[in-house]
């Protein structure tokens, strides 16, 4: 990989993919494997090659003919991208907000507008409270859309100021960041974070040693159900708010953990003022 600006050129990305293929010893590399091993932002690939398969073809490797992702997983990721962006995302910016590769949506639904129509149908069933549901297009409706094409909205959580986090999380990405800041205190050691399900593989300290845990990050624990994830593929949900009482999995609610730490901070006595030597008897 090119030492300077390793993600800025087509040649550098091609070299990165070929290196991953060589390490894995195969001519097909899934985009999940590629992004997990290189930590290259997905939007960099879509900007330079249009789709992940465009990069694969340029690298002279074999493309996958179909996505292993279900429609529920694709639409759930697109819904989360809209939440992160603060509105309906456009095709060229969707992946930087957490959606899958835009080419995957185009292959599944022919066009970005058709993918948004599918998102509307999906959200009506799985997330009727989705704030931009009325603005999503319907079949047969050619009304121009207002799409988010720039930076995320300036939405902040309540003041927090703990471990470098100034505000409470407002989305799944914020939960991931806060968990990373608290991981060692919570007796976790992170092995890897991925772009597919589950989000994270970590080791957790338990009595007598450590155990391997598969973690899915959610802003609310009930989002695990809304996103259609399989509980058999996960050991622990890490969320900001636990609102799924009947959850079949172990849940770590960061809001409660933060409250404990803030309470402990408030109960810690202030340091005694140092005596003035001149006033000592």
Backbone torsions as a table, in degrees:
resi	resn	phi	psi	omega
1	UNK	NA	142.6	-179.8
2	UNK	-62.6	133.6	-174.5
3	UNK	-67.4	-44.0	-178.1
4	UNK	-92.2	132.6	180.0
5	UNK	47.7	61.2	-171.0
6	UNK	-64.2	-17.0	-176.6
7	UNK	-109.0	10.9	-169.0
8	UNK	-92.9	-17.5	-173.7
9	UNK	-122.9	156.6	176.7
10	UNK	-62.1	-42.0	-178.0
11	UNK	-61.3	-39.7	-179.0
12	UNK	-67.0	-39.4	178.8
13	UNK	-67.7	-40.5	177.3
14	UNK	-60.7	-44.0	179.4
15	UNK	-62.9	-38.9	179.3
16	UNK	-63.8	-44.8	-179.6
17	UNK	-65.4	-41.7	178.6
18	UNK	-63.5	-34.5	178.4
19	UNK	-67.8	-40.8	177.6
20	UNK	-63.1	-44.3	179.3
21	UNK	-59.7	-40.5	179.8
22	UNK	-65.2	-40.9	179.7
23	UNK	-66.1	-38.4	-178.9
24	UNK	-80.1	-18.3	179.4
25	UNK	70.7	36.0	178.4
26	UNK	-148.5	162.2	-177.3
27	UNK	-94.5	-4.1	174.6
28	UNK	-117.1	124.8	179.2
29	UNK	-125.8	119.4	178.7
30	UNK	-69.3	154.7	179.3
31	UNK	-66.0	-28.8	176.4
32	UNK	-63.2	-44.3	178.1
33	UNK	-64.1	-41.9	-177.5
34	UNK	-63.2	-49.8	-176.9
35	UNK	-69.2	-34.3	179.2
36	UNK	-66.7	-37.0	-175.6
37	UNK	-85.1	-23.4	-176.0
38	UNK	-108.7	-21.1	-175.7
39	UNK	60.5	22.7	176.8
40	UNK	-77.7	132.9	180.0
41	UNK	-62.2	139.1	-178.8
42	UNK	-62.0	-33.9	-177.7
43	UNK	-66.2	-25.0	178.5
44	UNK	-66.1	-39.2	178.3
45	UNK	-67.0	-45.7	-178.4
46	UNK	-66.5	-31.1	179.0
47	UNK	-68.7	-41.7	-174.4
48	UNK	-90.1	-26.2	-174.9
49	UNK	-125.7	-4.7	-178.8
50	UNK	84.1	-53.4	178.3
51	UNK	-139.9	164.9	176.3
52	UNK	-63.2	-40.5	178.9
53	UNK	-63.9	-27.4	174.0
54	UNK	-61.9	-40.5	175.6
55	UNK	-66.0	-42.1	-179.2
56	UNK	-59.9	-46.3	-179.9
57	UNK	-64.4	-40.0	179.4
58	UNK	-64.6	-29.6	179.5
59	UNK	-83.9	-2.6	178.4
60	UNK	76.1	22.9	-179.6
61	UNK	-103.9	175.6	-177.9
62	UNK	-90.4	133.3	179.6
63	UNK	-86.4	155.1	171.9
64	UNK	-85.1	134.0	-175.5
65	UNK	-80.5	-18.4	179.7
66	UNK	-145.4	150.6	178.1
67	UNK	-78.5	138.9	176.7
68	UNK	-79.0	-7.6	-178.1
69	UNK	-81.2	140.9	176.4
70	UNK	-79.3	163.8	176.8
71	UNK	-62.2	-37.0	177.6
72	UNK	-60.2	-42.7	179.9
73	UNK	-65.8	-41.8	179.7
74	UNK	-64.3	-44.9	-177.5
75	UNK	-72.9	-33.5	175.6
76	UNK	-63.2	-43.5	178.2
77	UNK	-64.9	-37.2	178.7
78	UNK	-68.3	-39.2	176.3
79	UNK	-60.6	-45.9	179.8
80	UNK	-63.8	-34.6	178.0
81	UNK	-64.8	-39.8	177.6
82	UNK	-63.9	-40.3	178.3
83	UNK	-63.3	-44.7	-179.9
84	UNK	-64.6	-35.3	-177.4
85	UNK	-82.1	-20.3	-177.0
86	UNK	82.0	26.5	-179.8
87	UNK	167.4	-175.0	-179.5
88	UNK	-75.8	122.6	-174.3
89	UNK	-83.8	148.6	174.4
90	UNK	-85.7	163.1	-175.2
91	UNK	-58.6	-44.8	-172.6
92	UNK	-73.0	-15.1	-178.7
93	UNK	-114.4	-1.7	-172.2
94	UNK	-62.9	-42.1	-173.8
95	UNK	-67.0	-27.9	180.0
96	UNK	-72.2	-15.8	176.1
97	UNK	-98.8	5.2	173.8
98	UNK	111.4	-2.1	176.8
99	UNK	-73.5	166.4	177.5
100	UNK	-74.5	176.9	179.7
101	UNK	-55.2	128.9	-177.3
102	UNK	-55.5	-32.3	179.0
103	UNK	-62.7	-31.0	178.2
104	UNK	-63.7	-41.4	178.5
105	UNK	-67.3	-39.2	-179.3
106	UNK	-66.2	-40.0	178.8
107	UNK	-67.5	-34.8	-177.6
108	UNK	-78.9	-37.1	-173.7
109	UNK	-126.0	14.1	173.1
110	UNK	74.6	-38.8	-179.5
111	UNK	-150.1	163.3	179.2
112	UNK	-64.9	-38.5	178.5
113	UNK	-62.5	-41.0	177.8
114	UNK	-64.8	-34.9	176.6
115	UNK	-64.9	-38.6	178.5
116	UNK	-69.6	-34.1	174.3
117	UNK	-63.4	-42.7	177.0
118	UNK	-63.4	-36.8	178.1
119	UNK	-63.3	-39.4	178.6
120	UNK	-61.4	-47.2	179.9
121	UNK	-62.3	-40.6	-179.4
122	UNK	-66.5	-45.2	-176.6
123	UNK	-66.5	-32.7	178.5
124	UNK	-60.3	-28.6	180.0
125	UNK	-94.1	-46.8	-170.2
126	UNK	-94.9	-24.3	-178.1
127	UNK	-150.6	68.3	-176.7
128	UNK	-63.0	-15.1	177.0
129	UNK	-88.1	4.5	179.0
130	UNK	-55.2	120.2	-168.9
131	UNK	-64.2	-22.5	-177.7
132	UNK	-106.5	18.0	178.8
133	UNK	-56.6	-46.2	-179.0
134	UNK	-64.5	-23.4	-177.0
135	UNK	-87.3	-11.2	179.2
136	UNK	-71.4	145.9	-177.6
137	UNK	-70.8	155.4	174.5
138	UNK	-113.6	158.4	177.7
139	UNK	-57.4	132.3	179.8
140	UNK	84.4	-1.9	-179.8
141	UNK	-102.5	116.7	-178.4
142	UNK	-102.7	17.6	-179.8
143	UNK	-62.1	132.7	179.4
144	UNK	-58.2	143.2	-178.3
145	UNK	-99.0	150.7	170.9
146	UNK	-97.2	110.3	-173.8
147	UNK	-111.6	146.2	175.1
148	UNK	-78.0	122.3	-177.7
149	UNK	-123.7	0.2	-176.5
150	UNK	-126.3	-139.4	-173.6
151	UNK	-76.4	158.6	176.4
152	UNK	-60.7	160.0	179.6
153	UNK	-66.3	154.5	-179.0
154	UNK	-83.5	63.7	-179.9
155	UNK	-102.2	121.6	-178.5
156	UNK	-118.1	146.8	172.1
157	UNK	-80.0	178.4	178.7
158	UNK	-63.0	153.5	178.4
159	UNK	-54.8	137.9	-176.8
160	UNK	-128.2	-61.3	176.5
161	UNK	56.2	60.9	176.2
162	UNK	-138.9	129.0	178.4
163	UNK	51.8	41.6	177.7
164	UNK	86.2	-5.4	178.1
165	UNK	-95.6	111.7	-177.3
166	UNK	-77.7	-26.2	-176.4
167	UNK	-133.7	157.0	175.0
168	UNK	-63.9	150.6	176.6
169	UNK	-62.5	148.8	174.1
170	UNK	-121.4	0.9	-179.8
171	UNK	-157.3	179.2	-177.3
172	UNK	-63.5	-36.6	-179.6
173	UNK	-63.1	-37.3	177.2
174	UNK	-65.9	-35.6	176.3
175	UNK	-62.9	-43.8	178.9
176	UNK	-59.8	-45.0	-179.3
177	UNK	-63.0	-44.0	-178.4
178	UNK	-66.4	-39.5	176.9
179	UNK	-60.7	-43.0	178.5
180	UNK	-59.9	-37.9	-179.8
181	UNK	-69.5	-29.9	-176.0
182	UNK	-103.3	-3.5	-169.4
183	UNK	-52.7	-48.9	-176.5
184	UNK	-65.6	-37.3	178.0
185	UNK	-66.2	-30.6	-179.7
186	UNK	-88.7	7.6	177.8
187	UNK	68.7	39.9	174.3
188	UNK	-118.6	147.5	171.1
189	UNK	-127.5	115.6	-174.3
190	UNK	-79.0	129.8	175.9
191	UNK	-91.6	-47.2	178.8
192	UNK	-161.3	154.5	173.7
193	UNK	-120.0	132.0	-175.2
194	UNK	-120.5	172.0	178.5
195	UNK	-97.8	2.9	179.5
196	UNK	-120.7	-178.9	-177.2
197	UNK	-88.1	134.2	-7.7
198	UNK	-77.8	164.0	-172.1
199	UNK	-69.7	-29.2	-168.3
200	UNK	-148.1	143.5	170.1
201	UNK	-115.6	128.0	-176.3
202	UNK	-143.4	168.6	170.9
203	UNK	-110.2	136.4	179.7
204	UNK	-117.7	131.4	178.6
205	UNK	-72.2	126.5	176.7
206	UNK	-129.9	173.4	179.3
207	UNK	-58.3	120.8	177.1
208	UNK	91.0	-0.6	179.1
209	UNK	157.5	-143.5	-176.9
210	UNK	-129.8	150.0	174.9
211	UNK	-125.1	149.5	177.7
212	UNK	-85.1	131.7	-179.0
213	UNK	-129.2	139.7	173.9
214	UNK	-98.7	120.8	-170.6
215	UNK	-114.0	137.4	170.4
216	UNK	-117.5	127.5	178.9
217	UNK	-90.6	135.3	176.2
218	UNK	-143.1	147.9	174.5
219	UNK	-68.3	-48.0	172.5
220	UNK	-115.8	141.7	-177.5
221	UNK	-60.4	-33.0	-179.0
222	UNK	-65.9	-18.6	177.5
223	UNK	-61.6	-26.1	176.3
224	UNK	-57.0	-42.8	178.7
225	UNK	-71.4	-42.5	-179.8
226	UNK	-62.5	-33.7	-178.4
227	UNK	-81.9	-3.8	176.3
228	UNK	72.9	26.0	-179.4
229	UNK	-73.6	153.1	179.4
230	UNK	-91.0	116.3	180.0
231	UNK	-58.2	-25.5	-179.7
232	UNK	-67.5	-17.9	-178.8
233	UNK	-96.7	11.1	-174.0
234	UNK	-145.6	150.2	178.1
235	UNK	-109.8	-27.0	-171.2
236	UNK	-149.6	134.1	171.2
237	UNK	-100.9	125.9	172.7
238	UNK	-107.3	121.8	-175.2
239	UNK	-139.0	170.5	172.3
240	UNK	-85.1	-43.0	-178.8
241	UNK	-126.3	126.4	178.2
242	UNK	-92.9	107.7	-177.9
243	UNK	-127.9	29.6	-178.8
244	UNK	-130.5	80.3	-174.3
245	UNK	-58.5	-34.0	-177.2
246	UNK	-89.8	16.7	-178.3
247	UNK	-57.2	131.0	-178.6
248	UNK	-81.3	-3.6	-176.7
249	UNK	-112.2	162.6	171.4
250	UNK	-67.7	141.0	-177.7
251	UNK	-126.9	133.5	172.6
252	UNK	-110.4	109.9	-179.3
253	UNK	-93.0	110.5	-176.6
254	UNK	-67.7	-29.3	178.6
255	UNK	-58.7	-42.2	178.8
256	UNK	-67.7	-39.7	179.4
257	UNK	-64.5	-40.9	178.3
258	UNK	-64.9	-40.7	179.9
259	UNK	-59.8	-39.5	177.7
260	UNK	-61.0	-43.3	-176.8
261	UNK	-71.1	-37.8	177.9
262	UNK	-68.7	-36.4	176.8
263	UNK	-65.4	-41.2	177.5
264	UNK	-63.9	-36.6	177.8
265	UNK	-64.2	-39.6	-177.8
266	UNK	-69.8	-29.6	-177.4
267	UNK	-86.1	-11.6	179.3
268	UNK	-69.6	121.4	-177.9
269	UNK	-63.4	143.6	177.8
270	UNK	-67.1	146.6	179.1
271	UNK	-61.8	140.7	179.7
272	UNK	-68.6	139.4	179.3
273	UNK	-63.1	142.5	179.7
274	UNK	-72.2	139.6	-178.1
275	UNK	-71.5	145.5	175.2
276	UNK	-83.9	114.0	-178.1
277	UNK	-53.5	-30.4	-176.2
278	UNK	-70.2	-20.3	-176.8
279	UNK	-99.5	-1.4	178.5
280	UNK	-71.1	144.8	-179.8
281	UNK	-66.9	NA	NA
